[in-house]
């Protein structure tokens, strides 16, 4: 019953206050859940103060971690609220541990990683209400969560070294 945010703590482009806002609303209904922000960066203190001013409950700032796997292994979801990204490496990483990702539809590469409503959640940019509703639907439906978790694990296998090498070999044979 943990929701993670993992990455470099810089609000541009990571948009961490949006994650905090989503969690703040969700925490009211899900009193046995908690959220953890893992990472360090120039906006860490700003985000701690942002959460404090809003009286956000059960939100932990874990700082930089050498062993992020220990967090992924315990988490159910991983959120990415970025304004833009190149390739969402933390999405792939989270999915490999069975964390269901939720993201704003703000960059094209995430569509190569997440199949919406199958192995993760993609919502309209900056639509916190939709994001909260869709996460809550999965929290409330254990069977759907388990299916999405398994689908996430399977999807990231398509990014294995072996699969990628095979694709490169196909390209060079053309």
C-alpha positions in Angstrom: 0.0 0.0 0.0 2.7 2.4 -1.2 2.8 4.9 -4.0 6.2 6.0 -5.2 7.7 8.9 -7.0 11.3 8.3 -8.0 13.7 10.6 -9.8 15.8 13.8 -9.7 13.9 16.2 -7.5 13.7 19.1 -9.9 10.2 20.6 -10.5 11.0 21.6 -14.1 10.3 19.2 -15.8 9.4 16.7 -13.1 6.4 18.6 -11.7 6.6 17.0 -8.3 4.0 19.3 -6.7 1.4 17.6 -9.0 2.4 14.3 -7.5 2.1 15.8 -4.0 -1.4 17.2 -4.8 -2.6 13.9 -6.2 -1.4 12.1 -3.1 -2.8 14.7 -0.8 -6.3 14.1 -2.1 -5.9 10.3 -2.3 -4.6 10.1 1.2 -7.9 11.2 2.7 -9.7 8.1 1.4 -6.8 5.6 1.6 -5.7 6.1 5.2 -3.8 2.8 5.3 -1.6 3.9 2.3 1.5 6.1 2.1 3.5 7.8 -0.5 7.3 8.1 -0.8 9.3 10.5 -2.8 12.8 9.0 -3.6 15.5 11.2 -4.9 17.5 14.4 -4.3 17.9 17.6 -6.2 17.6 21.3 -6.2 13.9 21.4 -5.4 13.8 18.9 -2.5 13.4 21.6 0.2 10.8 23.4 -1.8 8.7 20.2 -2.1 9.0 19.4 1.6 7.8 22.9 2.4 5.0 22.6 -0.3 3.8 19.4 1.4 4.1 20.8 4.9 2.0 23.9 4.0 -0.7 21.7 2.6 -0.7 19.3 5.7 -0.1 16.3 3.5 -0.2 13.2 5.6 1.8 10.0 5.2 4.2 11.4 2.7 7.8 10.5 3.2 10.8 12.1 1.6 13.3 9.3 1.5 16.1 11.2 -0.2 18.7 9.6 -2.4 18.8 5.8 -2.1 21.4 3.4 -3.2 18.9 0.5 -3.2 15.7 1.7 -4.8 14.7 -1.9 -5.4 13.8 -2.3 -1.8 11.2 0.4 -2.3 9.9 -0.9 -5.6 9.5 -4.3 -4.1 7.0 -3.0 -1.6 5.2 -0.4 -3.7 1.9 -0.9 -5.7 2.1 2.2 -7.9 4.8 4.6 -9.3 3.8 8.0 -10.4 5.4 10.3 -13.1 3.8 13.7 -13.3 6.4 15.2 -15.6 5.8 18.0 -18.0 8.1 16.2 -20.5 10.6 13.4 -20.6 12.8 11.7 -23.1 12.5 8.0 -22.2 10.8 7.3 -18.9 13.4 5.0 -17.4 11.8 5.1 -14.0 8.6 3.9 -15.6 10.4 0.8 -17.0 12.2 0.3 -13.8 9.0 0.4 -11.7 7.2 -1.9 -14.0 9.9 -4.5 -13.8 9.1 -4.7 -10.1 5.4 -4.9 -10.7 4.6 -1.3 -9.8 1.7 0.0 -11.9 2.7 3.3 -13.3 0.5 6.4 -13.7 1.6 9.2 -15.9 0.4 12.4 -17.6 0.3 12.1 -21.4 2.9 14.7 -21.9 5.5 12.9 -24.0 5.3 10.5 -26.8 7.8 7.8 -25.7 5.6 6.7 -22.8 3.2 5.2 -25.4 6.0 2.8 -26.3 6.2 1.7 -22.6 2.6 1.8 -21.2 -0.5 0.3 -22.8 -3.2 2.4 -21.1 -5.5 0.5 -18.7 -3.5 -2.7 -19.4 -0.2 -2.3 -17.7 -0.5 1.3 -16.5 -2.5 4.5 -16.5 -2.1 7.4 -18.9 -4.3 10.5 -18.3 -4.8 13.8 -20.0 -2.0 16.3 -19.2 -2.4 17.8 -15.7 -5.8 16.3 -15.1 -5.4 15.4 -11.4 -9.0 14.5 -10.9 -8.8 11.9 -13.7 -5.6 10.5 -12.4 -7.0 10.2 -8.9 -10.2 8.5 -10.1 -8.3 6.0 -12.3 -5.8 5.0 -9.5 -8.6 4.7 -7.1 -10.5 2.3 -9.4 -7.5 0.0 -9.4 -7.0 0.2 -5.7 -10.7 -0.8 -5.3 -10.4 -3.7 -7.7 -7.8 -6.1 -6.6 -8.2 -8.4 -9.6 -7.6 -5.5 -12.0 -4.6 -4.4 -10.0 -3.1 -8.0 -10.1 -3.7 -8.2 -13.9 -2.1 -4.8 -14.5 0.9 -5.7 -12.3 1.5 -8.9 -14.2 1.1 -7.1 -17.5 3.6 -4.5 -16.4 6.2 -7.2 -15.6 5.6 -8.8 -19.0 5.7 -5.6 -21.0 9.2 -4.6 -19.7 10.6 -7.9 -21.0 10.2 -6.4 -24.4 13.0 -4.0 -23.5 15.5 -6.7 -22.5 19.0 -6.6 -23.9 18.3 -9.7 -26.0 15.1 -8.3 -27.5 16.7 -5.0 -28.3 19.8 -6.7 -29.9 17.4 -8.7 -32.0 15.7 -5.6 -33.2 19.0 -3.9 -34.1 20.1 -7.0 -36.0 16.8 -6.9 -38.0 17.4 -3.3 -38.9 20.9 -3.9 -40.1 19.8 -6.8 -42.2 17.5 -4.5 -44.1 
